[in-house]
Amino acid sequence: MIHSRIRMFAFVLAVALTLASFGPGAQGTRAQPQPIFTNAKAAALIDVTSGRLLYSQRGDESMLIASLTKIMTAIVAIEHGELSDIVKTSTRAAGKEGSSIYLKAGEEMSLEHMLYGLMLRSGNDAATAIAEHVGGSEEGFVHLMNEKAIWLGLEHTHFMNPHGLDHEEHYSSANDLAKLTAYALHNEVFREIVKTKQKSVPNPNEEWDHQWRNKNKMLSMYEGADGVKTGYTKKALRTLVSSATRNGQQLVAVTLNDGDDWRDHRKLLDWGFASYPLTTLVEQGQRIAGTAYRLSRSFQYPLAEEEQDQIRRKLVLTDTASADYRLGERGALALFLGERPLGTVAVETAEAAFAEAAAQPGAGKAAAFARSAAPGFASMLQQVVRQLFR
């Protein structure tokens, strides 16, 4: 009995040490990110992959946002429209005040090309034409915009138009715009449009083509910059959303009412990349020592140096007698930053873990033994892990 308990303790200890060894770095004193300040009335910084908000300055305060509105206009149009559709410019759209791509009433252009005019040159005429085409009317399209805001959980956002001209009931916040942009950048079409520095678009009514240069100077002045949108009205003043990718990590910076936005965005992005690098917490195929399981994918998350020791992991295995197990589910490794859940990574079956080895010459007998032993072993492991994480 004593020997049995000793063996069980040794096994539990092996699993515990294995899970602990997944963490990046050893225990010790960690440096905290240096504080950062901007000239903006409100600002935010977000990691696109994880959706983690890295910085917020008055981030939940609703404010006028000017043409940053067009980020929502673009993603709603992409998701609800067909890029090959031909959009006909109405008299209302052609006469829209503010920034323009100089569409004429009756002029036709594909939705895809009009989206370039919307995002590169901030055309209010393009915004209105797109809204009327995709939503049936400007009002119908605005309804879609607000529905999307609710779906994304943007609690400090409300739209009254697709272009961003000032209206007291038309507003968003720095944090909401960061979340919206992070979502939009997962769309390949949106991502391609906002990183384009210059676009040539055919003009069937003239002998010359439209030549649109992106107003976003960050694309030329910051290494790795790949978006997103500028904005300005007399009441909102200067607004800007920028994005950049370095070492596989993409960040989005937002400033509202900032007279020194180009400088502040470079500072925010530099600070984010330096202070919260994307850290690999587990690797695809990584084995859990002492078990027949391995991880199905890698998992990355932006972490400050001081947070590296706060990562916790919890292995939860599926009961071998359950329907889920019969359907192929084996369990998952849950990841936490302190008490905050970050996500889960599925563990692969013993069969999957040994399939690769079984394919190798001379490995058939070993793989067959592993497969036959795995179910009972997994059942025992599940009981051990339950005790380990009680």
N, C-alpha and C positions, 0 to 999 in steps of 0.2 A: 504493500500500500504506500509506504514511504517512498520507495523507488519510483512508483507510478507518479506520485505527486512531484517528485524531483524532475522526472522527465517532462511532465506537463509544464512545470515552471520554466524549464529550459526552452521549451517550444514557444511559450508565450513571450518570453524574453527575446527570442530570436525575431519574432514578428514585430515586437515593439521596437527593437533596434533597427530593423529594416525600414519601418515606416518613418522613424526619426531620421534615418540616413537619407531619405528623399529630399530633405530640406537643403536650401542653398546656404552654405557657410556654417561656421561653428558659432556657438554661443559667445557673447562678449559685448563690449560696448560698441554701439553703432551710432554713426553720425546722423543728425537730423537735417532735413533740407533747410537751407537758408531761407528766411522770409523774403518775399518779393512784393513789390508795389508797382502799380501802374497809374497813369494819368486819367484813366477812364472813370466814368461815373459808375460803371459796372463791368465786370470781367469774369471770364471762366476759362478753364482749360480741361480738356477731357481726352482720355485714351480711347481711340476708336474701337479697337478689338474687344476690350473688356467692358467699355462703357463706364469706366471708373472716372469720376470727377476728381481731378488732381488739384484744382485751385478754384476758388470762388470768392469774388469780391462783390458784395451786394448782389449775389447771383440770382436770388429769387425775387428781386424787385421788378415789377412790370414797368416797361418803358417803351417809348416810341422806337421803332427799329428800322424805319426807312426801307431801302431795297433788300435788306436781309430777308424780307418777306418772300422774295423770289426763290429762296431755297425751298420753302414749302410748295410754292407754285410749281417749281420744276419737278420735284419728286412726285407730287400728286398727278401731274400731267403724264409723267413717264409711266406711272403705275396704272392709270386709267385710260390712257390714250394709245394710239398706234403710231409709232414713229414715222411710218410711211404715209400717214394721212395727210391730205392737202388741206391746209388751213386758209380760209378766205378772210381777208381783213375787212371788217365792217367799218362804216363811217365813224361809229363811236370809238373803235380801237384806233383808227388812223388819227383821230383828233385828240387823243389822250395827252394831257400835259406832262411836262417833265422830260426825263431822259428818254431817248427814242432811237430806233433804228430806221426811222423815216419811211415807214410803210404807208402805202397809198390805199385809199378805199378801193376794194375790189382786188387788190394784189393777193396772189396766192403763193404759198410757200409750204414745204413739208413741215410737219410738226417738229421733226428732228432739227432742221435748220433754224426754225423759229426759236427753239430752246437754246441754241447757241447765241442768237441775238439777245435773248432774255438774260443769259448768265454772263456773257462776255461784255456786252454793251449796256446791260441793264435797261433794255427797252420796255418802257411802260406800255407802248403800243403793242409790242409782242405779248406782254403779260395779259392784256385785255383780249387780244385775238385768241390766244391759247385758252383762256378761261371760257370764252364764249363757245369755242369749238368742243372742248372736252366736257364742260359742265352744262352745255346747252344755253347757258347765260352766265354773265359774270356772277350773279347772285347764286346760281346753282353750283358754280365751281367753288365759291367761298364756303358754301355748306360742306363740300368735300374736304376743304382745307381744315375746317374746324373739327370735322369728324376725325380726321387724321391726328390732329393735335390731341384729342381726347384719347384716341387709341394708343398714342405714344406716351400718355401720362403727363402731358405738358400742362401743368396746373396754373401757370401764370401767363398763358397765351390765348389770344383771341384775335381773329382776323375779320376785317370788314371789306377787304379788296385784295386782288392778286398782285398788286404792284408795290404797295408800301407807302403811298401818299398819306400824309398825316390825317389821322382821325382819332378822336379821343377814346374810341372803343376798339382801336386797332393797336395791339401791343404784344410784347413777349418779354422774356427775361434772358439774361446771359446764360444761366444754367439750362433753360429750355432750348435755346438756340444751339447750345453745345450738344445736347442730347439729340435734337432733330438732325443736326449735321452729321453726327456720328452714325445715325441710322441711314441717312441718305447716301453716305459714302460707301455703304455696303452694296449699293446698286451700281453695276458696272457702267451703265449708260451715264448716270449722273457723274460718276467718278471721272469718266473720260471727258465729259464736257467741261467740268470746272478746272481741269488741269491744262486745258488748251490755251496756249498763249495767243494764237492768231488763227482765224478761220476764214477761208474763202468760200463764199456761198453763191451759186449761180443766180443770176438775175435775168429772168426770161423777158422782162420788159425793156431792158437796156442793153447796150453793147458792152457794158462793164459788169463785173461781178461785185457783190458785196465783199468788202475786206474789213473784218472785224478784229481789232486788237483788244485783248483782255485788259480791263481797267485795273485788275488786281496786280499791283506792282510787286507783291511778295513772290510771285512766280519767277521774277527775274533777280530779286535782291536777296533771296534766302535759299540756301542749299537744301534741296529736298522738298521745296514747296510744291504743293499739288492741288491748291484750291484756296478760297472757295468763292467769296462774294463781298463786294464793297457796297456801301450805302451812304446816302446823305440827303437830308432835307433841312430846311431852315430851323425846324423845331427839334428834330432828332439829332441834328448835327452829324458828325462823322461816326459811322458804324462800320464794323469790319469783322468778318469771319475768315480765318485763314487755316490752312492745314499743311502739314509737312510730314514726310516719312524719312526716317533714318534707322538703319540697322533693323529693318523689318517692323519698326514701330511707327504707327501713325497717330499724330496728335492733332487736335483742333483747338484753336484759340479764338475767343470771342471778346470784343470790346464794344461798349456802347457809350456814345458821347465822349470820344477821346480825340483830342486835338493832336496827339502825338502817336497815332495808332501804328504806323509802320515800325517805329522804334519799339513800342510796347509789345508788339507781336513777336518780333525777333527775340526780345527778352523773355517773354512767356514761353516760347517754344524751346529756347536754349535751356531755360530752367527746368522745363518738364523732362526733356531728354536726359539731362544730367542728374536730376533728382529722383525720377521714377522710371528707370530703364525697364524694359520688358524682360522679365525674369522667367526662365523655364523652371517650373516646379516639379514636373515629372516628364519623363520621356516616353514616347511611343515604344512599345515592346519591352519596357523595363519590367524585369521580373520582381515579384515579391518573394524574397528569399524564404525558403522553407515551405513554399506552397507551389502548386502547379499552375499558378495564375500569373498573367502579365497584363500590362496596361494597354488599352486599345488605341490610345492616342496621346499626344503630348498636350500639356496644359501650360500656358504662359499668362503672366499677370504682371502689371507694373507695380514695382515695389520700391519704397525708399529703403536705404541701407538699414535703418533702425527697425524696419518691419520684418526683415528676413527671419529673425528668430521667433516671430509671432505666428508663423505658419503652422497649422495643425492639420493632421490627416486622420481620417477614420475609415477603416475598411469595413464595409457592410456586405455580407454574402447572402445570396438567395437560398432559402431553405430548399434542400434537394428534393423534398417531397411535395413542393408547391407546384401549382400550374405554371407560374412564371418560369420556374426552372425548366419544366418540360418544354416551354416555348423558346428556350435558349438563353434566358436571362441568368447571369451568374452572379451579379453584384456590381458594386462600384466603390471607388475610392473617393470619399468626400473631402474637399479642401476648404480650409477656413483660414481667415486672417483674424486671429484672436477668436472672437465669437461670431464674426461675420462670415456667412457662407459665401464662397467664391464660385463653386461649381463642383461637378462630379465627373469622374472619368470611369467609364465602364471597364470592368476586368473581363478578359477573354477566358473562355472555357479551357479546361485542361487539353481538350482535343485540339483547339485552335493553337494553344501554346506549344504543343508538340507536333503539329502538322508539318511545320517547316523542317523540323528535325527528321520526321518520318520520311520526307521526300529525299533525304540524303542517302547515298549508297551505304548499305550495312546498318542502317538505323532502324529497320523495320521491327526487330524484336524489342528493342528498347522502347520504341513508341507504342507498340502494342501493350507492353506491360504498363506503361504510364496511363494509357487510356483505361485499362481494366481496373487500375488502382485508384483512379481519380475520384469517382463518385463517393466512395467511403471516406477518402481523405478529405474531400471538400466538406462533407458533413461534420467530420471531427473539427476541422478548421473553423467552421462557422460557430460551433459551440465555444471554442477557445476565444474567438474574437469577441463574442458577446460578453464573455467574462472580462476581457481586456478593456473594453470600452464602456463598461457599466457606469 
